[in-house]
Amino acid sequence: MSEKRLIFVTSPPACGKTRLSKKLATEMKHIVYLDKDTLIPLSKQIFAVAGQPYNRSSDFFEKEIRDYEYDVIMDLAFEAIKYEDYVMVNAPFTREIRDDEYISSLRAKLREYGAKLTVIWIVTDPEVCHQRMIKRGSDRDTWKLEHWDEYLSSVNFSIPENLRDPDDENSLLLYYNSTDEMAAESFARLMKVFDQD
């Protein structure tokens, strides 16, 4: 690829976004890496100041914190794309990637920067995600693990085909991550796409 790219690495939680993102950021040249989880300490402080229990699945989080986290990480991404070829954002983008209006607006804004959007969707079996979530033992997963069936019914693991741009073969890239073998093969393909092999 020769043009600037904003790269979203996205999937439901515990599919392997951070592992893949950091590996790509380490191997690729001319890249800025941004992780929305970097904002969690600030979000925790908002919960504390508001006297709310820390629960990233709560109505309070949805109303008072969630969208602001995305606004901030995207502001940082657009600042960075001025100066570097690739900017990678590691975040779920749960609603955004299936919102055609959001994606259309994002692509239009990127054109002003001479850049395009690439979304790397991580395809992972839900039970594999369940086991990884248990293993990582993060407090952000407490509610999810305690209400797994309810949580699972609210998560869309299907590939967001709406992201495919017929004029851009690299608009949606798939990374299969249910096994180490799948992950290795997928990673090699990604590196070729980004001319980093």
Z-matrix of the N, CA and C atoms (Angstrom, degrees):
N
C 1 1.462
C 2 1.526 1 109.86
N 3 1.300 2 115.50 1 137.70
C 4 1.465 3 118.70 2 -179.06
C 5 1.523 4 112.27 3 -107.42
N 6 1.353 5 117.36 4 -20.26
C 7 1.462 6 118.99 5 -176.44
C 8 1.520 7 111.79 6 -90.74
N 9 1.334 8 114.72 7 162.05
C 10 1.461 9 119.88 8 175.36
C 11 1.520 10 109.55 9 -63.15
N 12 1.341 11 115.69 10 147.23
C 13 1.458 12 120.79 11 -179.83
C 14 1.525 13 110.84 12 -137.84
N 15 1.330 14 115.12 13 132.66
C 16 1.456 15 120.82 14 163.38
C 17 1.515 16 105.36 15 -92.95
N 18 1.310 17 116.63 16 122.23
C 19 1.464 18 121.84 17 -175.33
C 20 1.524 19 109.11 18 -111.89
N 21 1.316 20 116.66 19 120.53
C 22 1.458 21 121.06 20 170.90
C 23 1.522 22 107.89 21 -96.19
N 24 1.316 23 116.82 22 127.27
C 25 1.465 24 121.10 23 168.83
C 26 1.513 25 105.20 24 -104.60
N 27 1.326 26 115.96 25 113.43
C 28 1.452 27 117.96 26 -169.33
C 29 1.523 28 113.20 27 -145.23
N 30 1.316 29 113.70 28 158.69
C 31 1.463 30 123.22 29 -177.64
C 32 1.517 31 106.55 30 171.76
N 33 1.325 32 118.18 31 172.31
C 34 1.465 33 118.61 32 170.44
C 35 1.530 34 110.75 33 -62.53
N 36 1.333 35 117.76 34 164.16
C 37 1.463 36 120.98 35 -179.81
C 38 1.532 37 113.09 36 -57.36
N 39 1.330 38 114.66 37 145.76
C 40 1.477 39 124.44 38 174.34
C 41 1.533 40 113.71 39 71.00
N 42 1.334 41 116.86 40 17.96
C 43 1.464 42 119.70 41 176.05
C 44 1.530 43 112.07 42 -85.65
N 45 1.329 44 116.52 43 -15.55
C 46 1.463 45 119.90 44 178.67
C 47 1.512 46 114.71 45 115.88
N 48 1.330 47 117.44 46 24.24
C 49 1.474 48 120.68 47 -178.69
C 50 1.523 49 112.55 48 -60.53
N 51 1.326 50 116.40 49 -48.62
C 52 1.461 51 119.60 50 -174.24
C 53 1.522 52 111.42 51 -68.18
N 54 1.301 53 116.54 52 -42.39
C 55 1.474 54 120.04 53 179.23
C 56 1.527 55 110.49 54 -60.05
N 57 1.340 56 116.56 55 -48.28
C 58 1.462 57 119.95 56 179.60
C 59 1.526 58 111.04 57 -64.91
N 60 1.321 59 116.92 58 -46.37
C 61 1.469 60 120.90 59 -177.52
C 62 1.520 61 111.42 60 -57.69
N 63 1.312 62 116.39 61 -47.67
C 64 1.473 63 119.96 62 -177.81
C 65 1.527 64 111.44 63 -67.04
N 66 1.328 65 116.25 64 -34.82
C 67 1.462 66 118.90 65 178.33
C 68 1.529 67 110.21 66 -67.96
N 69 1.326 68 116.46 67 -44.15
C 70 1.463 69 119.90 68 176.99
C 71 1.528 70 111.23 69 -62.30
N 72 1.333 71 115.97 70 -45.05
C 73 1.463 72 120.32 71 -178.65
C 74 1.524 73 111.52 72 -62.39
N 75 1.328 74 116.47 73 -32.04
C 76 1.463 75 121.14 74 178.45
C 77 1.525 76 111.64 75 -73.04
N 78 1.327 77 116.35 76 -38.62
C 79 1.465 78 121.11 77 -173.95
C 80 1.534 79 113.69 78 -87.02
N 81 1.336 80 116.86 79 -28.28
C 82 1.460 81 119.87 80 -175.54
C 83 1.530 82 112.03 81 -84.94
N 84 1.319 83 114.95 82 156.14
C 85 1.472 84 121.46 83 176.53
C 86 1.529 85 108.97 84 -102.47
N 87 1.330 86 115.73 85 154.75
C 88 1.465 87 122.29 86 175.21
C 89 1.526 88 112.22 87 57.11
N 90 1.323 89 115.49 88 52.54
C 91 1.455 90 120.04 89 -176.54
C 92 1.526 91 111.54 90 -133.81
N 93 1.333 92 115.84 91 142.07
C 94 1.461 93 123.08 92 171.62
C 95 1.521 94 106.86 93 -110.56
N 96 1.324 95 117.12 94 130.50
C 97 1.464 96 121.77 95 -179.01
C 98 1.525 97 110.27 96 -108.45
N 99 1.339 98 116.45 97 127.71
C 100 1.463 99 122.73 98 178.20
C 101 1.526 100 109.08 99 -126.14
N 102 1.318 101 116.38 100 133.81
C 103 1.469 102 122.06 101 -179.23
C 104 1.524 103 108.44 102 -122.43
N 105 1.329 104 116.69 103 121.63
C 106 1.467 105 119.62 104 -178.55
C 107 1.523 106 111.74 105 -61.74
N 108 1.323 107 117.92 106 -25.56
C 109 1.465 108 120.60 107 179.01
C 110 1.525 109 112.27 108 -63.57
N 111 1.332 110 117.31 109 -18.29
C 112 1.461 111 120.61 110 176.24
C 113 1.523 112 110.87 111 -59.55
N 114 1.330 113 116.42 112 -24.66
C 115 1.471 114 121.13 113 -178.42
C 116 1.527 115 113.22 114 -84.60
N 117 1.341 116 117.98 115 -5.04
C 118 1.465 117 120.53 116 -175.69
C 119 1.534 118 113.04 117 -58.98
N 120 1.344 119 120.90 118 -43.01
C 121 1.471 120 118.61 119 178.15
C 122 1.532 121 112.84 120 -57.13
N 123 1.316 122 117.16 121 -38.41
C 124 1.459 123 120.47 122 176.99
C 125 1.531 124 110.38 123 -65.67
N 126 1.314 125 116.26 124 -42.96
C 127 1.466 126 120.51 125 178.97
C 128 1.528 127 111.45 126 -63.70
N 129 1.321 128 116.66 127 -39.88
C 130 1.469 129 120.07 128 177.58
C 131 1.529 130 110.69 129 -60.00
N 132 1.324 131 115.86 130 -38.03
C 133 1.459 132 119.81 131 178.91
C 134 1.533 133 111.11 132 -65.95
N 135 1.328 134 116.40 133 -35.88
C 136 1.464 135 119.94 134 177.14
C 137 1.526 136 110.15 135 -63.83
N 138 1.329 137 117.07 136 -44.08
C 139 1.468 138 120.49 137 175.15
C 140 1.528 139 110.23 138 -55.97
N 141 1.334 140 115.64 139 -47.51
C 142 1.469 141 120.58 140 -175.76
C 143 1.525 142 111.58 141 -63.90
N 144 1.320 143 116.55 142 -47.28
C 145 1.467 144 120.76 143 -178.88
C 146 1.529 145 110.94 144 -63.46
N 147 1.336 146 115.81 145 -34.45
C 148 1.468 147 120.34 146 -179.94
C 149 1.524 148 112.81 147 -81.70
N 150 1.353 149 116.61 148 -4.30
C 151 1.456 150 119.82 149 -179.44
C 152 1.515 151 112.96 150 69.49
N 153 1.334 152 116.53 151 29.91
C 154 1.460 153 122.06 152 -178.46
C 155 1.525 154 110.53 153 -106.81
N 156 1.335 155 117.69 154 144.78
C 157 1.468 156 119.70 155 174.86
C 158 1.526 157 109.73 156 -66.07
N 159 1.327 158 116.03 157 144.92
C 160 1.458 159 119.98 158 -178.71
C 161 1.527 160 109.40 159 -72.71
N 162 1.323 161 116.04 160 106.63
C 163 1.461 162 121.77 161 -178.20
C 164 1.524 163 107.89 162 -151.40
N 165 1.331 164 115.97 163 104.98
C 166 1.463 165 121.26 164 -177.49
C 167 1.529 166 112.28 165 -78.40
N 168 1.318 167 116.80 166 5.05
C 169 1.466 168 121.16 167 173.06
C 170 1.519 169 111.31 168 -108.89
N 171 1.333 170 117.29 169 7.43
C 172 1.465 171 122.06 170 -174.37
C 173 1.524 172 112.37 171 -84.46
N 174 1.336 173 114.93 172 162.19
C 175 1.458 174 120.59 173 174.56
C 176 1.535 175 110.87 174 -62.31
N 177 1.346 176 116.12 175 -36.00
C 178 1.465 177 120.07 176 179.32
C 179 1.530 178 110.29 177 -60.80
N 180 1.330 179 116.53 178 -46.07
C 181 1.464 180 119.83 179 178.96
C 182 1.525 181 110.49 180 -60.82
N 183 1.321 182 116.55 181 -45.91
C 184 1.462 183 120.72 182 -178.82
C 185 1.524 184 111.72 183 -59.90
N 186 1.330 185 116.45 184 -41.05
C 187 1.460 186 120.63 185 -174.79
C 188 1.525 187 113.37 186 -82.15
N 189 1.331 188 117.21 187 -40.24
C 190 1.462 189 120.67 188 -167.96
C 191 1.533 190 115.42 189 -107.21
N 192 1.323 191 118.28 190 -13.86
C 193 1.465 192 119.19 191 -171.98
C 194 1.524 193 113.90 192 -129.03
N 195 1.319 194 117.51 193 -47.05
C 196 1.465 195 121.57 194 -167.83
C 197 1.527 196 114.04 195 -49.63
N 198 1.324 197 116.42 196 -58.68
C 199 1.467 198 119.47 197 -174.10
C 200 1.527 199 112.20 198 -65.11
N 201 1.327 200 116.57 199 -30.16
C 202 1.469 201 119.69 200 178.37
C 203 1.526 202 111.10 201 -68.00
N 204 1.336 203 116.62 202 -36.53
C 205 1.466 204 119.58 203 175.36
C 206 1.533 205 109.93 204 -58.58
N 207 1.325 206 115.69 205 -45.75
C 208 1.471 207 119.19 206 -179.94
C 209 1.524 208 111.82 207 -66.30
N 210 1.318 209 116.64 208 -39.86
C 211 1.467 210 119.59 209 178.33
C 212 1.527 211 111.09 210 -59.31
N 213 1.325 212 116.43 211 -43.73
C 214 1.465 213 120.77 212 -177.85
C 215 1.525 214 111.07 213 -67.42
N 216 1.333 215 117.49 214 -45.72
C 217 1.463 216 119.14 215 -177.13
C 218 1.533 217 110.41 216 -66.27
N 219 1.341 218 117.09 217 -33.03
C 220 1.464 219 119.39 218 178.41
C 221 1.524 220 111.34 219 -74.18
N 222 1.326 221 118.20 220 -35.10
C 223 1.462 222 120.47 221 174.58
C 224 1.532 223 109.96 222 -60.72
N 225 1.311 224 116.72 223 -42.54
C 226 1.462 225 121.06 224 177.35
C 227 1.529 226 111.09 225 -63.78
N 228 1.321 227 116.27 226 -40.09
C 229 1.470 228 120.34 227 -179.58
C 230 1.521 229 111.33 228 -63.54
N 231 1.322 230 117.06 229 -43.14
C 232 1.464 231 119.48 230 -179.83
C 233 1.523 232 111.74 231 -70.43
N 234 1.310 233 116.63 232 -30.93
C 235 1.465 234 119.09 233 174.00
C 236 1.524 235 110.03 234 -64.41
N 237 1.331 236 116.29 235 -42.60
C 238 1.466 237 120.88 236 -176.39
C 239 1.525 238 112.75 237 -71.82
N 240 1.343 239 117.71 238 -33.75
C 241 1.467 240 119.73 239 -175.48
C 242 1.534 241 111.33 240 -66.74
N 243 1.316 242 116.96 241 -16.36
C 244 1.470 243 119.91 242 175.47
C 245 1.531 244 110.97 243 -65.56
N 246 1.331 245 116.14 244 -28.06
C 247 1.458 246 120.38 245 -167.84
C 248 1.523 247 114.84 246 -114.73
N 249 1.338 248 117.82 247 -11.85
C 250 1.459 249 118.61 248 -175.52
C 251 1.524 250 110.72 249 -137.78
N 252 1.339 251 116.66 250 160.38
C 253 1.469 252 121.24 251 -176.17
C 254 1.523 253 112.48 252 -71.57
N 255 1.329 254 115.72 253 -43.01
C 256 1.457 255 120.60 254 -177.20
C 257 1.527 256 110.03 255 -122.92
N 258 1.318 257 115.54 256 135.57
C 259 1.459 258 120.96 257 170.71
C 260 1.521 259 106.78 258 -126.04
N 261 1.320 260 116.07 259 122.58
C 262 1.457 261 121.89 260 -176.85
C 263 1.525 262 110.03 261 -109.76
N 264 1.329 263 116.03 262 129.60
C 265 1.459 264 121.63 263 177.81
C 266 1.523 265 108.61 264 -116.40
N 267 1.306 266 115.60 265 121.97
C 268 1.459 267 123.15 266 177.60
C 269 1.529 268 107.86 267 -97.91
N 270 1.344 269 116.55 268 108.14
C 271 1.462 270 121.19 269 -178.58
C 272 1.530 271 109.00 270 -166.13
N 273 1.329 272 117.79 271 154.89
C 274 1.476 273 119.02 272 -179.12
C 275 1.531 274 114.57 273 -66.75
N 276 1.344 275 118.49 274 -35.88
C 277 1.468 276 121.87 275 -177.27
C 278 1.535 277 110.92 276 46.71
N 279 1.328 278 115.87 277 40.65
C 280 1.463 279 121.92 278 -170.77
C 281 1.520 280 113.12 279 -52.26
N 282 1.316 281 117.11 280 -50.19
C 283 1.464 282 119.97 281 -179.85
C 284 1.521 283 111.87 282 -86.79
N 285 1.304 284 116.47 283 -37.94
C 286 1.460 285 121.23 284 -171.88
C 287 1.527 286 113.07 285 -59.70
N 288 1.330 287 117.66 286 -43.03
C 289 1.464 288 118.85 287 -174.14
C 290 1.518 289 113.00 288 -69.72
N 291 1.331 290 117.06 289 -17.94
C 292 1.478 291 119.71 290 178.77
C 293 1.532 292 111.85 291 -103.16
N 294 1.312 293 115.28 292 7.97
C 295 1.462 294 122.05 293 179.51
C 296 1.531 295 108.52 294 -101.92
N 297 1.329 296 116.23 295 100.94
C 298 1.467 297 120.27 296 -175.07
C 299 1.522 298 112.70 297 -59.46
N 300 1.321 299 116.76 298 -35.12
C 301 1.465 300 120.14 299 179.71
C 302 1.530 301 110.59 300 -66.72
N 303 1.334 302 116.56 301 -42.06
C 304 1.466 303 121.01 302 178.15
C 305 1.533 304 110.17 303 -61.23
N 306 1.337 305 116.06 304 -46.88
C 307 1.464 306 120.49 305 -177.30
C 308 1.529 307 110.61 306 -65.95
N 309 1.314 308 117.13 307 -41.66
C 310 1.465 309 120.78 308 178.73
C 311 1.528 310 111.14 309 -61.90
N 312 1.326 311 116.25 310 -43.16
C 313 1.466 312 120.93 311 178.47
C 314 1.521 313 110.81 312 -65.27
N 315 1.326 314 116.37 313 -40.61
C 316 1.464 315 121.00 314 179.54
C 317 1.524 316 110.60 315 -63.25
N 318 1.320 317 116.95 316 -45.31
C 319 1.461 318 120.37 317 179.96
C 320 1.528 319 110.99 318 -63.21
N 321 1.329 320 116.11 319 -38.27
C 322 1.469 321 119.53 320 178.66
C 323 1.528 322 110.78 321 -63.91
N 324 1.321 323 116.48 322 -42.76
C 325 1.465 324 120.04 323 179.27
C 326 1.528 325 110.60 324 -65.73
N 327 1.327 326 116.77 325 -39.71
C 328 1.465 327 120.37 326 179.23
C 329 1.529 328 111.38 327 -62.65
N 330 1.329 329 117.07 328 -35.07
C 331 1.471 330 119.73 329 178.54
C 332 1.520 331 111.36 330 -59.47
N 333 1.332 332 116.72 331 -32.18
C 334 1.461 333 120.47 332 177.93
C 335 1.528 334 111.29 333 -64.63
N 336 1.333 335 116.18 334 -23.23
C 337 1.463 336 121.73 335 179.66
C 338 1.536 337 111.31 336 -100.02
N 339 1.332 338 116.59 337 4.94
C 340 1.457 339 120.28 338 -176.77
C 341 1.514 340 112.11 339 68.40
N 342 1.313 341 116.42 340 32.65
C 343 1.464 342 121.25 341 -174.59
C 344 1.524 343 111.36 342 -126.67
N 345 1.329 344 115.92 343 162.43
C 346 1.460 345 123.41 344 176.81
C 347 1.532 346 109.76 345 -125.82
N 348 1.331 347 114.32 346 165.27
C 349 1.465 348 121.00 347 179.76
C 350 1.515 349 110.51 348 -102.57
N 351 1.318 350 115.77 349 131.69
C 352 1.462 351 122.40 350 169.21
C 353 1.516 352 107.53 351 -122.64
N 354 1.334 353 116.14 352 128.24
C 355 1.461 354 120.28 353 174.62
C 356 1.524 355 108.27 354 -110.18
N 357 1.331 356 115.68 355 124.17
C 358 1.456 357 121.14 356 173.24
C 359 1.529 358 106.48 357 -99.07
N 360 1.322 359 115.74 358 111.61
C 361 1.466 360 121.55 359 -179.75
C 362 1.526 361 108.75 360 -97.72
N 363 1.326 362 116.29 361 125.53
C 364 1.451 363 121.00 362 -178.71
C 365 1.528 364 109.43 363 -91.02
N 366 1.309 365 115.52 364 116.93
C 367 1.466 366 122.35 365 -179.49
C 368 1.526 367 108.23 366 -93.23
N 369 1.326 368 116.31 367 113.08
C 370 1.468 369 121.49 368 -176.95
C 371 1.520 370 109.59 369 -140.25
N 372 1.318 371 116.61 370 140.00
C 373 1.455 372 121.72 371 176.81
C 374 1.533 373 109.59 372 -63.05
N 375 1.339 374 118.36 373 133.05
C 376 1.466 375 120.32 374 -177.47
C 377 1.534 376 114.29 375 -55.60
N 378 1.318 377 117.92 376 -35.66
C 379 1.467 378 118.74 377 -179.71
C 380 1.528 379 110.96 378 -70.62
N 381 1.325 380 116.90 379 -31.76
C 382 1.465 381 120.09 380 174.23
C 383 1.535 382 109.06 381 -62.48
N 384 1.335 383 116.34 382 -42.53
C 385 1.468 384 120.56 383 177.04
C 386 1.525 385 110.74 384 -61.98
N 387 1.326 386 116.45 385 -40.98
C 388 1.467 387 121.30 386 178.99
C 389 1.530 388 110.49 387 -57.42
N 390 1.321 389 115.88 388 -49.13
C 391 1.469 390 119.96 389 -178.46
C 392 1.526 391 111.72 390 -66.27
N 393 1.320 392 117.10 391 -37.20
C 394 1.474 393 119.83 392 177.86
C 395 1.526 394 110.81 393 -66.71
N 396 1.325 395 116.18 394 -36.64
C 397 1.459 396 120.30 395 179.44
C 398 1.523 397 110.36 396 -65.69
N 399 1.322 398 116.23 397 -41.12
C 400 1.467 399 120.51 398 177.29
C 401 1.531 400 109.47 399 -62.30
N 402 1.317 401 115.68 400 -44.48
C 403 1.469 402 120.95 401 -175.83
C 404 1.525 403 112.23 402 -65.63
N 405 1.337 404 117.83 403 -37.98
C 406 1.462 405 118.62 404 -175.43
C 407 1.524 406 112.75 405 -76.61
N 408 1.327 407 117.99 406 -22.13
C 409 1.465 408 121.97 407 171.44
C 410 1.512 409 115.16 408 57.14
N 411 1.330 410 117.48 409 41.82
C 412 1.457 411 121.03 410 -178.59
C 413 1.524 412 110.98 411 -90.87
N 414 1.355 413 116.11 412 143.79
C 415 1.468 414 118.66 413 -179.99
C 416 1.524 415 112.20 414 -67.49
N 417 1.328 416 117.68 415 -18.56
C 418 1.477 417 119.30 416 177.99
C 419 1.526 418 110.97 417 -70.19
N 420 1.352 419 117.10 418 -14.91
C 421 1.466 420 121.08 419 -177.76
C 422 1.522 421 113.44 420 -101.34
N 423 1.322 422 117.66 421 -0.77
C 424 1.462 423 120.70 422 -173.63
C 425 1.522 424 112.26 423 -53.78
N 426 1.328 425 116.21 424 -53.45
C 427 1.461 426 118.95 425 -178.40
C 428 1.529 427 110.96 426 -62.77
N 429 1.321 428 116.82 427 -41.88
C 430 1.463 429 120.56 428 -178.34
C 431 1.523 430 111.37 429 -59.20
N 432 1.324 431 116.56 430 -45.21
C 433 1.463 432 120.28 431 -177.95
C 434 1.525 433 111.52 432 -70.35
N 435 1.312 434 116.97 433 -35.01
C 436 1.466 435 120.23 434 179.60
C 437 1.524 436 112.13 435 -74.10
N 438 1.330 437 117.23 436 -20.52
C 439 1.470 438 122.01 437 -179.70
C 440 1.534 439 109.25 438 -129.15
N 441 1.321 440 116.66 439 48.78
C 442 1.463 441 121.30 440 -169.20
C 443 1.526 442 113.39 441 -55.90
N 444 1.318 443 118.13 442 -48.25
C 445 1.462 444 120.17 443 -177.39
C 446 1.524 445 111.25 444 -62.97
N 447 1.331 446 116.30 445 -41.95
C 448 1.459 447 120.58 446 178.30
C 449 1.525 448 110.14 447 -64.62
N 450 1.319 449 115.85 448 -44.09
C 451 1.465 450 120.49 449 179.00
C 452 1.525 451 110.70 450 -61.94
N 453 1.338 452 116.01 451 -46.78
C 454 1.457 453 120.90 452 -176.44
C 455 1.527 454 111.44 453 -61.15
N 456 1.333 455 116.52 454 -35.45
C 457 1.468 456 120.05 455 -179.41
C 458 1.525 457 111.95 456 -69.12
N 459 1.335 458 116.26 457 -16.61
C 460 1.466 459 120.25 458 -178.25
C 461 1.523 460 112.68 459 -97.70
N 462 1.333 461 117.37 460 -2.92
C 463 1.468 462 121.51 461 -174.56
C 464 1.526 463 110.59 462 -107.68
N 465 1.312 464 116.66 463 136.25
C 466 1.455 465 122.29 464 -179.31
C 467 1.529 466 109.19 465 -103.70
N 468 1.332 467 115.81 466 108.32
C 469 1.460 468 121.15 467 -179.94
C 470 1.532 469 112.44 468 -90.64
N 471 1.337 470 117.48 469 -2.14
C 472 1.463 471 119.77 470 -176.77
C 473 1.528 472 110.85 471 -71.81
N 474 1.321 473 115.62 472 150.72
C 475 1.466 474 121.43 473 179.83
C 476 1.533 475 109.24 474 -66.72
N 477 1.317 476 118.86 475 128.35
C 478 1.479 477 121.64 476 -178.76
C 479 1.536 478 111.55 477 -77.85
N 480 1.314 479 115.13 478 79.45
C 481 1.469 480 120.62 479 -175.23
C 482 1.525 481 112.28 480 -63.08
N 483 1.336 482 116.89 481 -20.31
C 484 1.470 483 119.65 482 178.72
C 485 1.534 484 112.52 483 -61.34
N 486 1.320 485 116.25 484 -15.41
C 487 1.462 486 120.19 485 -177.99
C 488 1.527 487 112.91 486 -80.96
N 489 1.321 488 116.96 487 -12.14
C 490 1.466 489 119.18 488 -177.75
C 491 1.530 490 109.98 489 -70.15
N 492 1.309 491 115.40 490 124.42
C 493 1.459 492 122.58 491 176.27
C 494 1.528 493 107.37 492 -103.28
N 495 1.347 494 118.43 493 116.60
C 496 1.465 495 120.03 494 -177.58
C 497 1.526 496 113.72 495 -59.87
N 498 1.324 497 116.49 496 -18.61
C 499 1.468 498 120.33 497 179.60
C 500 1.525 499 113.14 498 -96.04
N 501 1.329 500 116.01 499 4.63
C 502 1.465 501 119.85 500 -177.39
C 503 1.528 502 109.06 501 -145.32
N 504 1.314 503 116.36 502 101.67
C 505 1.463 504 120.58 503 -176.06
C 506 1.530 505 112.69 504 -65.95
N 507 1.328 506 116.51 505 -16.02
C 508 1.462 507 119.98 506 -178.88
C 509 1.532 508 112.74 507 -105.49
N 510 1.316 509 116.29 508 21.01
C 511 1.469 510 119.63 509 179.78
C 512 1.525 511 112.37 510 -71.26
N 513 1.335 512 117.33 511 -34.99
C 514 1.464 513 122.25 512 178.24
C 515 1.520 514 108.69 513 -133.99
N 516 1.333 515 115.74 514 118.33
C 517 1.461 516 122.22 515 178.85
C 518 1.522 517 108.72 516 -117.77
N 519 1.319 518 116.45 517 140.48
C 520 1.464 519 120.98 518 -177.42
C 521 1.528 520 110.90 519 -107.41
N 522 1.320 521 114.22 520 136.76
C 523 1.467 522 121.81 521 178.48
C 524 1.521 523 106.72 522 -124.03
N 525 1.325 524 116.18 523 113.13
C 526 1.467 525 121.66 524 -177.20
C 527 1.526 526 109.08 525 -89.29
N 528 1.340 527 115.69 526 124.93
C 529 1.463 528 119.18 527 -167.24
C 530 1.530 529 114.23 528 -136.21
N 531 1.323 530 117.62 529 28.33
C 532 1.470 531 118.79 530 178.20
C 533 1.520 532 111.77 531 -81.35
N 534 1.343 533 116.59 532 -23.32
C 535 1.468 534 120.83 533 176.57
C 536 1.530 535 108.71 534 -135.12
N 537 1.328 536 116.45 535 160.88
C 538 1.465 537 120.71 536 178.57
C 539 1.531 538 111.36 537 -62.80
N 540 1.341 539 116.44 538 -35.19
C 541 1.462 540 120.40 539 -179.54
C 542 1.530 541 110.74 540 -65.81
N 543 1.327 542 116.29 541 -45.29
C 544 1.473 543 120.43 542 177.14
C 545 1.523 544 110.43 543 -59.55
N 546 1.329 545 115.60 544 -43.30
C 547 1.458 546 120.42 545 -177.60
C 548 1.524 547 111.37 546 -62.93
N 549 1.315 548 116.86 547 -42.62
C 550 1.468 549 120.62 548 -179.04
C 551 1.528 550 110.94 549 -63.48
N 552 1.334 551 116.54 550 -43.35
C 553 1.464 552 120.18 551 179.21
C 554 1.534 553 110.74 552 -64.95
N 555 1.318 554 116.37 553 -42.73
C 556 1.467 555 120.76 554 -179.53
C 557 1.521 556 111.03 555 -65.01
N 558 1.329 557 116.74 556 -40.17
C 559 1.454 558 120.39 557 -179.04
C 560 1.530 559 110.86 558 -63.30
N 561 1.318 560 116.22 559 -42.06
C 562 1.466 561 120.21 560 179.24
C 563 1.529 562 110.28 561 -61.02
N 564 1.339 563 117.06 562 -39.73
C 565 1.464 564 120.59 563 178.36
C 566 1.527 565 111.21 564 -64.27
N 567 1.330 566 116.21 565 -42.18
C 568 1.467 567 119.66 566 179.70
C 569 1.524 568 111.54 567 -62.17
N 570 1.306 569 116.56 568 -41.69
C 571 1.458 570 119.49 569 -178.46
C 572 1.529 571 111.24 570 -63.16
N 573 1.319 572 116.81 571 -33.78
C 574 1.469 573 119.83 572 176.68
C 575 1.525 574 111.01 573 -69.34
N 576 1.327 575 116.10 574 -39.67
C 577 1.464 576 119.76 575 179.34
C 578 1.530 577 110.31 576 -59.89
N 579 1.330 578 116.26 577 -41.23
C 580 1.457 579 120.58 578 -177.94
C 581 1.533 580 112.63 579 -89.58
N 582 1.332 581 115.82 580 14.04
C 583 1.468 582 121.36 581 178.10
C 584 1.531 583 111.61 582 54.62
N 585 1.326 584 115.32 583 41.43
C 586 1.465 585 119.66 584 -177.01
C 587 1.522 586 112.17 585 -116.63
N 588 1.340 587 117.18 586 12.41
C 589 1.478 588 118.97 587 -178.58
C 590 1.515 589 111.54 588 -82.26
